[in-house]
Amino acid sequence: MSSAPSGDLPADNDSFIDKEGIDKEQPRPGSHLGHLVQLSKEMVPPMHPAGRPFVLGAALGTLLLRRFSRIAGILGAITTAWVAWFFREPRRVAPERAGAVAAPADGTVAEIVDAPPPAELGIGTAPMRRISVFLSVFDVHVQRIPMTGEVTDVRYRPGKFLSADLDKASEENERNTLLLTTETGEQLVVVQIAGLVARRIRCDVAAGARVGRGETYGLIRFGSRVDTYLPLDSRVLVHAGQRTIGGETVLAELPITGTSAANGTDG
């Protein structure tokens, strides 16, 4: 009996040699399905836990509507999908360079002004550089930590529900304020502000929590505004009207101290 050519491969090998002598992998059973599942995970963003009750309610409503009307069931399914999309929490890659302040939210830069921080924090009235980002109903509505550090204080203050794109919304609307101390000792302030439609602010961190840049810490439902207060000597890198991506867009750079320069990064 003649022996098999030395170039032959064992029968259980997952590859074969084509006519040109190139080793190719054979498709495995179910590999296409697995690829589709993986692709869907990459294309469809995760959902924030706050959205689960709403999606469940919409889904149950859809099931009831289908019993009476096929069209109503279709509309219910579309509504359920929209609710799930609204509460999306896409994965983001935060900047790593020292001093970079990541945008706390998706949206549009509404204004950049110098203003005192919220009075409820009790950190004085010295002006800071305030960058305001307006979130429309179509934007991602989770908020993210701008820099690695420790949450020093969290304060809620009731207020009005003016349209979030108005300048006076920062002062008069209902808000939740977070004071953050970075690893280099700088203080940043991030304020979640309710809007005309957005009347539910959720904050998932408390004083004393250690947080990382780009981490999700809260959510505002249905159109809102997020203000970030920075030291005056920060170098602002965005302008009014610019779109931001929460957790990725660099709003500004803080002055690099000796500590952060030695580490090369603050997170």
C-alpha positions as CSV (number, residue, x, y, z in Angstrom):
1,M,0.0,0.0,0.0
2,S,1.4,3.4,-0.9
3,S,1.7,6.0,1.8
4,A,-0.3,9.2,1.6
5,P,1.6,12.2,0.1
6,S,3.5,14.1,2.8
7,G,1.4,17.2,1.9
8,D,-1.9,15.6,2.9
9,L,-3.5,16.8,6.1
10,P,-5.3,14.7,8.8
11,A,-9.0,14.3,8.1
12,D,-10.0,16.2,11.3
13,N,-7.9,19.3,10.5
14,D,-9.9,22.5,10.0
15,S,-8.0,23.6,7.0
16,F,-7.1,22.3,3.5
17,I,-4.5,23.0,0.8
18,D,-6.0,24.5,-2.3
19,K,-4.7,24.0,-5.8
20,E,-2.3,26.9,-5.4
21,G,-0.8,25.4,-2.3
22,I,-2.4,27.9,0.1
23,D,-3.6,26.7,3.5
24,K,-7.3,27.7,3.9
25,E,-9.6,27.2,6.8
26,Q,-12.7,25.2,6.1
27,P,-16.1,26.6,7.2
28,R,-17.3,25.1,10.4
29,P,-20.9,24.1,11.0
30,G,-22.8,27.1,12.5
31,S,-19.9,29.5,11.9
32,H,-22.1,31.8,9.8
33,L,-24.7,31.9,12.5
34,G,-22.0,32.6,15.1
35,H,-20.6,35.4,12.9
36,L,-24.1,37.0,12.6
37,V,-24.6,36.9,16.3
38,Q,-21.2,38.5,16.9
39,L,-21.9,41.1,14.2
40,S,-25.2,42.0,15.8
41,K,-23.6,42.4,19.2
42,E,-21.1,44.8,17.7
43,M,-23.8,46.8,15.7
44,V,-26.5,46.9,18.3
45,P,-25.4,48.9,21.4
46,P,-26.2,47.7,24.9
47,M,-29.2,49.2,26.7
48,H,-29.0,51.1,30.0
49,P,-30.7,49.2,32.9
50,A,-33.0,52.2,33.4
51,G,-34.7,51.4,30.1
52,R,-35.6,47.8,30.8
53,P,-39.0,48.6,32.5
54,F,-40.0,50.8,29.6
55,V,-39.1,48.3,27.0
56,L,-40.9,45.5,28.9
57,G,-44.0,47.7,29.2
58,A,-43.9,48.6,25.5
59,A,-43.4,44.9,24.6
60,L,-46.4,43.8,26.7
61,G,-48.5,46.6,25.2
62,T,-47.5,45.4,21.8
63,L,-48.7,41.8,22.6
64,L,-52.0,43.1,23.7
65,L,-52.4,45.3,20.6
66,R,-51.7,42.4,18.3
67,R,-54.8,40.7,19.6
68,F,-57.0,43.5,18.2
69,S,-55.2,44.7,15.2
70,R,-52.2,43.6,13.1
71,I,-51.4,47.3,12.2
72,A,-51.5,48.3,15.9
73,G,-49.2,45.4,16.7
74,I,-46.7,46.6,14.1
75,L,-46.9,50.1,15.5
76,G,-46.3,48.8,19.0
77,A,-43.3,46.8,17.8
78,I,-41.8,49.9,16.2
79,T,-42.5,51.8,19.5
80,T,-40.8,49.1,21.5
81,A,-37.7,49.2,19.2
82,W,-37.6,53.0,19.5
83,V,-37.7,52.9,23.3
84,A,-34.9,50.3,23.4
85,W,-32.9,52.6,21.0
86,F,-33.5,55.6,23.2
87,F,-32.0,54.0,26.2
88,R,-28.9,52.7,24.3
89,E,-25.5,52.8,26.0
90,P,-22.9,52.4,23.2
91,R,-19.4,51.3,24.0
92,R,-16.9,54.1,23.9
93,V,-13.1,54.3,24.0
94,A,-12.0,57.1,26.3
95,P,-8.9,59.2,25.6
96,E,-5.9,58.2,27.6
97,R,-3.6,61.2,27.3
98,A,-2.8,63.2,30.5
99,G,-5.1,66.1,31.2
100,A,-7.8,65.2,28.6
101,V,-11.3,66.0,29.7
102,A,-13.8,63.8,27.9
103,A,-17.2,65.0,27.0
104,P,-19.8,63.9,29.5
105,A,-22.5,63.4,26.9
106,D,-23.4,63.1,23.3
107,G,-24.9,66.3,21.9
108,T,-24.0,69.8,20.6
109,V,-21.9,72.4,22.4
110,A,-24.4,75.1,23.2
111,E,-22.0,77.7,24.8
112,I,-18.6,78.2,26.4
113,V,-18.6,80.8,29.1
114,D,-17.0,81.7,32.4
115,A,-19.4,81.3,35.3
116,P,-19.3,80.5,39.1
117,P,-20.0,76.8,39.9
118,P,-23.4,75.8,41.3
119,A,-23.9,77.4,44.7
120,E,-25.1,74.1,46.4
121,L,-21.6,72.7,46.2
122,G,-20.3,75.5,48.6
123,I,-16.9,75.8,46.8
124,G,-17.1,79.5,46.3
125,T,-18.1,81.9,43.6
126,A,-14.8,82.2,41.7
127,P,-15.6,81.7,38.0
128,M,-14.8,78.5,36.2
129,R,-14.8,77.7,32.5
130,R,-18.3,76.2,31.7
131,I,-18.9,74.1,28.6
132,S,-22.6,73.3,28.0
133,V,-23.7,70.4,25.9
134,F,-27.3,70.2,24.7
135,L,-28.8,66.8,24.2
136,S,-31.8,66.5,21.8
137,V,-34.3,63.7,22.0
138,F,-32.3,61.8,19.3
139,D,-29.0,61.8,21.2
140,V,-27.6,59.1,23.5
141,H,-28.9,60.1,27.0
142,V,-26.4,58.5,29.3
143,Q,-23.8,60.7,31.0
144,R,-20.1,59.8,31.4
145,I,-17.3,60.7,33.8
146,P,-15.0,63.3,32.2
147,M,-11.8,62.4,34.1
148,T,-10.6,59.7,36.4
149,G,-10.8,60.6,40.1
150,E,-13.0,60.6,43.2
151,V,-16.6,61.9,43.5
152,T,-16.2,64.5,46.3
153,D,-19.9,65.5,46.5
154,V,-23.3,65.0,44.8
155,R,-26.1,67.6,45.2
156,Y,-29.6,67.6,43.8
157,R,-31.6,70.8,43.5
158,P,-35.2,71.1,42.3
159,G,-36.0,73.8,39.8
160,K,-37.9,74.8,36.6
161,F,-38.2,72.8,33.4
162,L,-37.3,75.4,30.8
163,S,-36.1,74.3,27.4
164,A,-32.6,72.9,27.9
165,D,-31.2,74.8,25.0
166,L,-31.8,78.2,26.8
167,D,-28.8,79.8,28.5
168,K,-30.8,80.3,31.8
169,A,-31.5,76.6,32.0
170,S,-28.1,76.2,33.7
171,E,-29.2,78.4,36.5
172,E,-33.0,77.9,36.9
173,N,-33.7,74.3,35.9
174,E,-33.8,71.2,38.1
175,R,-30.3,69.7,38.3
176,N,-28.0,67.2,39.8
177,T,-24.4,68.3,40.4
178,L,-21.3,66.2,40.8
179,L,-18.0,67.5,42.2
180,L,-15.1,65.4,41.0
181,T,-11.5,65.6,42.3
182,T,-9.0,64.3,39.8
183,E,-5.9,62.3,40.7
184,T,-3.8,65.4,40.3
185,G,-6.0,67.4,42.7
186,E,-8.0,69.5,40.2
187,Q,-11.7,70.0,40.8
188,L,-14.2,69.5,38.0
189,V,-18.0,70.0,38.2
190,V,-20.5,68.1,36.0
191,V,-24.1,69.1,36.1
192,Q,-27.1,67.1,34.8
193,I,-29.9,69.5,33.9
194,A,-33.5,68.6,33.2
195,G,-35.3,70.1,30.2
196,L,-38.7,70.9,28.9
197,V,-39.5,67.3,28.3
198,A,-36.7,65.6,30.3
199,R,-37.9,65.6,33.9
200,R,-36.2,62.5,35.2
201,I,-32.5,62.7,36.3
202,R,-30.8,59.6,37.4
203,C,-27.3,59.6,39.1
204,D,-25.7,56.2,39.9
205,V,-22.7,57.4,41.9
206,A,-22.3,58.8,45.4
207,A,-19.7,60.8,47.3
208,G,-16.6,58.8,47.9
209,A,-16.9,56.7,44.7
210,R,-13.8,56.1,42.6
211,V,-14.6,56.6,39.0
212,G,-12.8,56.3,35.6
213,R,-12.9,58.5,32.6
214,G,-15.6,57.5,30.2
215,E,-17.6,55.4,32.7
216,T,-21.4,55.9,32.6
217,Y,-22.7,57.4,35.8
218,G,-26.2,58.6,35.1
219,L,-29.0,59.3,32.6
220,I,-31.5,62.0,31.8
221,R,-34.7,61.1,29.9
222,F,-35.9,62.9,26.8
223,G,-33.8,66.0,26.0
224,S,-31.5,67.7,28.4
225,R,-28.3,69.6,29.1
226,V,-25.0,68.8,30.7
227,D,-22.6,71.5,32.0
228,T,-18.9,70.8,32.7
229,Y,-17.0,73.4,34.8
230,L,-13.2,73.4,34.4
231,P,-10.4,75.5,35.9
232,L,-9.9,78.8,34.0
233,D,-6.4,77.8,32.8
234,S,-7.8,74.8,31.0
235,R,-7.2,74.7,27.2
236,V,-10.7,74.4,25.5
237,L,-10.6,72.2,22.4
238,V,-14.2,72.5,21.2
239,H,-16.4,75.4,20.0
240,A,-20.0,76.3,20.1
241,G,-22.1,74.3,17.6
242,Q,-19.7,71.3,17.6
243,R,-21.0,67.8,18.0
244,T,-19.6,65.8,20.9
245,I,-19.4,62.0,21.5
246,G,-19.8,61.2,25.2
247,G,-16.7,59.6,26.7
248,E,-14.6,60.1,23.5
249,T,-14.6,63.8,22.4
250,V,-11.9,65.8,24.3
251,L,-13.6,69.0,25.5
252,A,-10.4,70.5,27.0
253,E,-7.0,69.8,28.5
254,L,-6.2,70.6,32.0
255,P,-2.7,72.0,32.8
256,I,-0.3,69.1,33.1
257,T,1.2,69.1,36.6
258,G,4.4,67.3,37.5
259,T,2.5,64.3,38.8
260,S,0.4,63.8,35.6
261,A,3.4,64.4,33.4
262,A,5.4,61.8,35.2
263,N,2.6,59.2,34.9
264,G,1.8,60.1,31.3
265,T,-1.9,59.7,31.9
266,D,-4.5,60.2,34.6
267,G,-6.4,57.1,33.9
